[in-house]
Structures are given as structure tokens and as C-alpha cells.
Amino acid sequence: MQVYIVDDDEAVGRTIARFANRAEWDTVCFDSADGFLAQIQELPFGCIVSDINMPGTNGIELIEILHARRPEWPVIMMTAFDACKLRQKAQDVGASAFLRKPFEPEELLVALSRSLGSSDGGEKS
């Protein structure tokens, strides 16, 4: 199973990838939503872990575009900013989970397991 990490902060992306890899998920990091979306047609089913606040296409816009193209793909949104309003907006556009930075590795792994377990696109590898 693929986990696609979309975050403009390279250190955050690497950290999330390390935790997901330890749980035996394959990861691919993207430094922008635009970079991820440019490759979406070639990518196998997976779960996206995306920051909300990024230059260019933000995480909320990403989920809206993604769900128009690949509605079965779960998206976990994350942010370090005012979580209450952003959590509601993320839920409104279809996020499968929401994480407030900084979060514990266990929170990420639970969100991934739940998001991938509730999807129709595949099973954990």
C-alpha cells in the first residue's frame, strides 16, 4: 500500500515517511500539491497525508481536486495552525482524518490504519 506525503516542509515529509515505513507502508514524498497532482494518473491507489497550508494549491484544494479524480482515495489532513476551523473545513471536503501538528507517531499510524481500512482501494501491504 502506498502512502503519499504532500508537505512543503521536507523535514516533516521525511519524518512521516520514516514512521509509515516502520509500519511497512511504502511512501512517496511530494513537496507540493501541484507536484502530486501532476503525477496522479500514474500513481497506484494510496492514502494521502497532506499539509493544509502550502504555497500554490493548498491541502483543502488538493482534496477537492483529488476527490473529483479519485474519490476512493483517503486523505489525512494535517496542520499546525488553528485546528478547529480547519478541521471542520477538512471534514466538509471529505478528509478521512485530521492531525494537529505536532502529533505523536501513534496518532499518524492509527489515522493511516483507519483511513486505509475504510477504503475500497486496497489493503495494507
N, CA and C of each residue as an Amber inpcrd file, in Angstrom:
protein
   375
   0.8450000  -1.1840000   0.0000000   0.0000000   0.0000000   0.0000000
   0.8870000   1.2430000   0.0000000   0.5200000   2.1920000  -0.7950000
   1.2630000   3.4430000  -0.9030000   0.7070000   4.5070000   0.0400000
   1.6100000   5.2650000   0.6210000   1.2500000   6.4590000   1.3730000
   1.9740000   7.6110000   0.6930000   1.2010000   8.5730000   0.2120000
   1.7450000   9.7470000  -0.4580000   1.7430000  10.9070000   0.5220000
   2.9090000  11.4620000   0.7670000   3.0620000  12.5480000   1.7280000
   3.2550000  13.8370000   0.9400000   2.3830000  14.8020000   1.2010000
   2.4300000  16.0800000   0.4910000   2.6270000  17.1710000   1.5340000
   3.8420000  17.7090000   1.5870000   4.1680000  18.7580000   2.5590000
   5.3410000  19.5580000   2.0200000   5.2410000  20.8770000   2.0910000
   6.3190000  21.7270000   1.5930000   7.5170000  21.7680000   2.5380000
   7.3840000  21.2110000   3.7300000   8.4850000  21.1170000   4.6810000
   9.1160000  19.7310000   4.5390000  10.2950000  19.6810000   3.9150000
  10.9550000  18.4080000   3.6260000  11.2030000  17.5740000   4.8790000
  11.5580000  18.2220000   5.9910000  11.8250000  17.5020000   7.2390000
  10.5640000  16.8090000   7.7520000   9.4380000  17.4660000   7.6510000
   8.1650000  16.8580000   8.0680000   7.8620000  15.6540000   7.1870000
   8.0260000  15.8100000   5.8870000   7.7790000  14.6930000   4.9700000
   8.6490000  13.4920000   5.2750000   9.9400000  13.7380000   5.5150000
  10.8550000  12.6330000   5.8410000  10.4630000  11.9390000   7.1480000
  10.0470000  12.7260000   8.1330000   9.6670000  12.1520000   9.4260000
   8.4300000  11.2770000   9.2770000   7.4270000  11.7660000   8.5750000
   6.2090000  10.9820000   8.3550000   6.5460000   9.7150000   7.5770000
   7.3900000   9.8360000   6.5670000   7.7860000   8.6640000   5.7800000
   8.4780000   7.6210000   6.6570000   9.3390000   8.0750000   7.5430000
  10.0430000   7.1430000   8.4260000   9.0620000   6.3570000   9.2940000
   8.0860000   7.0380000   9.8700000   7.0960000   6.3520000  10.7090000
   6.2550000   5.3730000   9.8860000   5.8200000   5.8020000   8.7150000
   4.9940000   4.9320000   7.8670000   5.7990000   3.7360000   7.3700000
   7.0630000   3.9560000   7.0130000   7.9170000   2.8510000   6.5600000
   8.1260000   1.8160000   7.6520000   8.2810000   2.2630000   8.8870000
   8.4340000   1.3220000  10.0100000   7.2080000   0.4490000  10.1840000
   6.0440000   0.9800000   9.7870000   4.7980000   0.2110000   9.8650000
   4.5440000  -0.5560000   8.5630000   5.5570000  -0.6020000   7.7050000
   5.5530000  -1.3850000   6.4720000   4.6650000  -0.8330000   5.3700000
   4.4450000   0.4750000   5.3710000   3.7990000   1.1250000   4.2320000
   4.8860000   1.7230000   3.3540000   4.6980000   1.6400000   2.0540000
   5.6030000   2.2980000   1.1170000   5.2210000   3.7640000   1.0400000
   6.2120000   4.6380000   0.9370000   5.9240000   6.0720000   0.9200000
   6.5800000   6.7530000  -0.2780000   5.9280000   7.8100000  -0.7270000
   6.4680000   8.7010000  -1.7400000   6.1820000  10.1090000  -1.2530000
   7.2110000  10.9610000  -1.2330000   7.0440000  12.3380000  -0.7540000
   6.9660000  13.3140000  -1.9210000   6.1050000  14.2980000  -1.7660000
   5.9620000  15.3940000  -2.7110000   6.0700000  16.6880000  -1.9250000
   6.7600000  17.6830000  -2.4890000   6.9190000  18.9520000  -1.7800000
   5.8360000  19.9730000  -2.1160000   4.8680000  19.5530000  -2.9370000
   3.7460000  20.4380000  -3.2530000   2.5550000  19.6220000  -3.7300000
   1.3790000  20.1900000  -3.5480000   0.1680000  19.5510000  -4.0610000
   0.2010000  19.5170000  -5.5830000   0.7290000  20.5790000  -6.1820000
   0.8060000  20.6350000  -7.6420000   1.6860000  19.5150000  -8.1880000
   2.8070000  19.2370000  -7.5200000   3.6760000  18.1450000  -7.9320000
   2.9920000  16.7910000  -7.8220000   2.2490000  16.5920000  -6.7630000
   1.4980000  15.3500000  -6.5870000   0.4300000  15.2160000  -7.6670000
  -0.3510000  16.2670000  -7.8650000  -1.4420000  16.2190000  -8.8400000
  -0.9370000  16.0040000 -10.2630000   0.2550000  16.4980000 -10.5650000
   0.8220000  16.3120000 -11.9010000   1.1030000  14.8400000 -12.1940000
   1.2540000  14.0190000 -11.1480000   1.5790000  12.6090000 -11.3330000
   0.4450000  11.6650000 -10.9710000  -0.6820000  12.1940000 -10.5570000
  -1.7640000  11.3690000 -10.0060000  -2.2070000  10.2360000 -10.9390000
  -2.2210000  10.4660000 -12.2240000  -2.7080000   9.4360000 -13.1500000
  -1.7970000   8.2140000 -13.2040000  -0.5120000   8.3940000 -12.9080000
   0.4270000   7.2720000 -12.9640000   0.5760000   6.5440000 -11.6330000
  -0.0120000   7.0730000 -10.5820000   0.2100000   6.5170000  -9.2470000
  -0.8230000   5.4470000  -8.9050000  -0.3730000   4.3490000  -8.2710000
  -1.3290000   3.3420000  -7.8040000  -2.1000000   3.8600000  -6.5860000
  -3.2040000   3.2110000  -6.3020000  -4.0430000   3.5860000  -5.1600000
  -3.2040000   3.7910000  -3.9170000  -3.5800000   4.7690000  -3.1210000
  -2.8830000   5.0160000  -1.8680000  -3.6220000   6.0140000  -1.0100000
  -3.0580000   6.2610000   0.1370000  -3.5840000   7.2440000   1.0780000
  -2.6770000   8.4640000   1.0390000  -3.2750000   9.6370000   1.0490000
  -2.5120000  10.8740000   1.0300000  -2.4850000  11.4540000   2.4310000
  -1.3000000  11.8670000   2.8670000  -1.1430000  12.6140000   4.1080000
  -0.6640000  13.9870000   3.6760000  -1.5060000  15.0050000   3.8450000
  -1.1870000  16.3150000   3.2990000  -1.2900000  17.4250000   4.3280000
  -0.3380000  18.3320000   4.2400000  -0.4180000  19.5750000   4.9930000
  -1.5390000  20.4110000   4.3760000  -2.1150000  21.3000000   5.1580000
  -3.1430000  22.1880000   4.6160000  -2.5040000  23.4410000   4.0320000
  -1.6300000  24.0790000   4.7900000  -1.0540000  25.3610000   4.3680000
   0.2360000  25.1350000   3.6020000   0.1340000  25.3020000   2.2760000
   1.2870000  25.1700000   1.3870000   1.1770000  26.2300000   0.2960000
   2.3060000  26.6400000  -0.2710000   2.2470000  27.5530000  -1.4150000
   1.5800000  26.8700000  -2.6060000   1.0100000  27.6490000  -3.4880000
   0.3140000  27.0670000  -4.6420000  -0.9880000  26.4540000  -4.1910000
  -1.2830000  25.2850000  -4.6990000  -2.5030000  24.5710000  -4.3120000
  -2.3720000  24.1300000  -2.8620000  -3.3290000  24.5360000  -2.0150000
  -3.2590000  24.1490000  -0.6090000  -3.9280000  22.7850000  -0.3960000
  -3.8610000  22.2920000   0.8190000  -4.3890000  20.9620000   1.1160000
  -5.8800000  20.8260000   0.9250000  -6.6350000  21.8680000   1.2270000
  -8.0940000  21.8180000   1.0350000  -8.4060000  21.7350000  -0.4560000
  -7.7210000  22.5440000  -1.2520000  -7.9090000  22.4840000  -2.7070000
  -7.4670000  21.1250000  -3.2480000  -6.3940000  20.5910000  -2.6910000
  -5.9110000  19.2800000  -3.1060000  -6.9780000  18.2150000  -2.9280000
  -7.5980000  18.1800000  -1.7760000  -8.6050000  17.1470000  -1.5240000
  -9.8070000  17.3220000  -2.4450000 -10.1780000  18.5580000  -2.7370000
 -11.3000000  18.7920000  -3.6540000 -10.9740000  18.2790000  -5.0600000
  -9.7720000  18.5650000  -5.5410000  -9.3470000  18.1060000  -6.8630000
  -9.2160000  16.5880000  -6.8730000  -8.5800000  16.0470000  -5.8460000
  -8.3740000  14.6000000  -5.7680000  -9.6910000  13.8510000  -5.7560000
 -10.6510000  14.3100000  -4.9640000 -11.9200000  13.5950000  -4.8720000
 -12.7380000  13.6900000  -6.1510000 -12.4550000  14.6890000  -6.9840000
 -13.0950000  14.7510000  -8.2990000 -12.4880000  13.7060000  -9.2430000
 -11.1960000  13.4110000  -9.0650000 -10.4850000  12.4680000  -9.9440000
 -10.4370000  11.0460000  -9.3870000 -10.2120000  10.9350000  -8.0810000
 -10.0230000   9.6370000  -7.4190000 -10.7750000   9.6380000  -6.0820000
 -12.0960000   9.5940000  -6.1190000 -12.8800000   9.7480000  -4.8880000
 -12.6530000   8.6510000  -3.8490000 -12.1310000   7.5130000  -4.2700000
 -11.9110000   6.4010000  -3.3410000 -10.6330000   6.5600000  -2.5120000
  -9.7810000   7.5120000  -2.8620000  -8.5130000   7.6890000  -2.1530000
  -8.7290000   8.4460000  -0.8500000  -8.3430000   7.8720000   0.2890000
  -8.4730000   8.5910000   1.5610000  -7.3930000   9.6630000   1.7040000
  -7.7530000  10.7410000   2.3850000  -6.8160000  11.8430000   2.6090000
  -6.8010000  12.1950000   4.0920000  -5.6230000  12.2040000   4.6710000
  -5.4230000  12.6510000   6.0440000  -4.8420000  14.0520000   5.9660000
  -5.5280000  15.0110000   6.5620000  -5.0720000  16.3960000   6.5460000
  -4.3550000  16.6930000   7.8560000  -3.3540000  17.5750000   7.7790000
  -2.6300000  17.9640000   8.9810000  -2.2680000  19.4420000   8.9050000
  -2.1690000  20.0590000  10.0760000  -1.7780000  21.4630000  10.1480000
  -1.2860000  21.7980000  11.5410000  -0.4910000  22.8540000  11.6100000
  -0.0240000  23.3760000  12.8960000  -0.8150000  24.6150000  13.2930000
  -1.7420000  25.0280000  12.4330000  -2.4830000  26.2630000  12.6680000
  -3.8090000  26.0010000  13.3710000  -4.6070000  27.0420000  13.5490000
  -5.8950000  26.9710000  14.2490000  -6.7020000  25.7700000  13.7660000
  -6.6860000  24.7390000  14.5410000  -7.2190000  23.4600000  14.0890000
  -8.7370000  23.3940000  14.0390000  -9.4440000  24.1420000  14.8370000
 -10.8950000  23.9920000  14.9080000 -11.5630000  24.2940000  13.5660000
 -11.3010000  25.4600000  13.0080000 -11.9140000  25.8350000  11.7300000
 -11.3900000  24.9720000  10.5950000 -10.1000000  24.7060000  10.6030000
  -9.5130000  23.9020000   9.5400000  -9.9920000  22.4550000   9.5980000
 -10.1630000  21.9260000  10.7890000 -10.6910000  20.5580000  10.9330000
 -12.0840000  20.4650000  10.3090000 -12.9220000  21.4500000  10.5870000
 -14.2770000  21.4490000  10.0310000 -14.2390000  21.5430000   8.5100000
 -13.3980000  22.4270000   7.9830000 -13.2860000  22.5800000   6.5320000
 -12.7870000  21.2870000   5.8960000 -11.7800000  20.6560000   6.5220000
 -11.2480000  19.4000000   6.0040000 -12.3220000  18.3150000   6.0000000
 -13.1080000  18.2420000   7.0530000 -14.1960000  17.2630000   7.1110000
 -15.2430000  17.5600000   6.0430000 -15.5290000  18.8470000   5.8460000
 -16.5300000  19.2400000   4.8530000 -16.1450000  18.8070000   3.4400000
 -14.8540000  18.8010000   3.1280000 -14.4270000  18.4160000   1.7850000
 -14.0500000  16.9350000   1.6860000 -14.1810000  16.1950000   2.7790000
 -14.0370000  14.7480000   2.7060000 -12.7820000  14.1310000   3.2660000
 -12.0610000  14.8370000   4.1260000 -10.8770000  14.2290000   4.7440000
 -11.2790000  13.0230000   5.5800000 -10.4780000  11.9790000   5.5190000
 -10.7680000  10.7810000   6.3070000 -10.2620000  10.9110000   7.7370000
  -9.2920000  11.8210000   7.9550000  -8.7590000  12.0550000   9.2980000
  -8.0850000  13.4230000   9.3150000  -7.8300000  13.9060000  10.5240000
  -7.2210000  15.2190000  10.7040000  -6.2230000  15.1220000  11.8480000
  -5.0100000  15.6150000  11.6170000  -3.9760000  15.6080000  12.6450000
  -3.4920000  17.0270000  12.8910000  -3.3330000  17.3600000  14.1590000
  -2.7900000  18.6750000  14.5210000  -1.3120000  18.5010000  14.8330000
  -0.4620000  19.2330000  14.1170000   0.9840000  19.1920000  14.3460000
   1.3220000  19.9490000  15.6190000   2.2600000  19.5030000  16.3830000
   2.9490000  18.2190000  16.2320000   2.0610000  17.0910000  16.7450000
   2.1970000  15.9380000  16.1650000   1.4210000  14.7790000  16.6000000
   2.3690000  13.6310000  16.9080000   1.8800000  12.6990000  17.6740000
   2.6590000  11.5240000  18.0410000   2.6350000  10.5200000  16.8790000
   3.6930000   9.7440000  16.7080000   3.7130000   8.7400000  15.6390000
   2.5010000   7.7990000  15.6980000   2.0770000   7.4540000  16.8940000
   0.9360000   6.5490000  17.0410000  -0.3320000   7.1520000  16.4580000
  -0.4990000   8.4750000  16.5870000  -1.6750000   9.1410000  16.0120000
  -1.6750000   8.9900000  14.4940000  -0.5250000   9.1620000  13.8860000
  -0.4100000   9.0040000  12.4430000  -0.7300000   7.5720000  12.0310000
  -0.1610000   6.6100000  12.7260000  -0.3620000   5.2140000  12.3630000
  -1.8160000   4.7880000  12.5290000  -2.4780000   5.2790000  13.5620000
  -3.9040000   4.9820000  13.7490000  -4.7130000   5.6010000  12.6180000
  -4.4110000   6.8530000  12.2720000  -5.1290000   7.5280000  11.1830000
  -4.9250000   6.7860000   9.8610000  -3.6960000   6.3480000   9.5900000
  -3.4390000   5.5900000   8.3600000  -4.2040000   4.2690000   8.3590000
  -4.1420000   3.5340000   9.4490000  -4.8320000   2.2470000   9.5230000
  -6.3310000   2.4040000   9.3320000  -6.9070000   3.3890000   9.9870000
  -8.3490000   3.6210000   9.8560000  -8.7110000   4.0780000   8.4560000
  -7.9300000   4.9800000   7.9060000  -8.2220000   5.5080000   6.5720000
  -8.1020000   4.4220000   5.5120000  -7.0790000   3.6210000   5.6030000
  -6.8890000   2.5630000   4.6240000  -7.8300000   1.3870000   4.8600000
  -8.1840000   1.1520000   6.1030000  -9.1190000   0.0780000   6.4070000
 -10.5280000   0.3700000   5.9570000 -10.8620000   1.6700000   5.8620000
 -12.2190000   2.0310000   5.4680000 -12.3440000   2.3070000   3.9840000
 -11.2300000   2.1470000   3.2300000 -11.2690000   2.4250000   1.7930000
 -11.5350000   1.1490000   1.0250000 -11.9390000   1.2970000  -0.2110000
 -12.2130000   0.1530000  -1.0780000 -11.0650000  -0.1530000  -2.0280000
  -9.9960000   0.6400000  -1.9540000  -8.9560000   0.5280000  -2.9620000
  -7.8620000  -0.4730000  -2.7050000  -7.7790000  -1.0490000  -1.5440000
  -6.7030000  -1.9860000  -1.3110000  -6.4910000  -2.2460000   0.1590000
  -5.5060000  -3.0830000   0.4160000  -5.1790000  -3.4420000   1.7840000
  -3.7540000  -3.0520000   2.0720000  -3.4430000  -2.9930000   3.3410000
  -2.0710000  -2.6980000   3.7680000  -1.1520000  -3.7950000   3.2480000
  -0.0050000  -3.3960000   2.7220000   0.9430000  -4.4020000   2.2060000
   1.7450000  -4.9980000   3.3350000
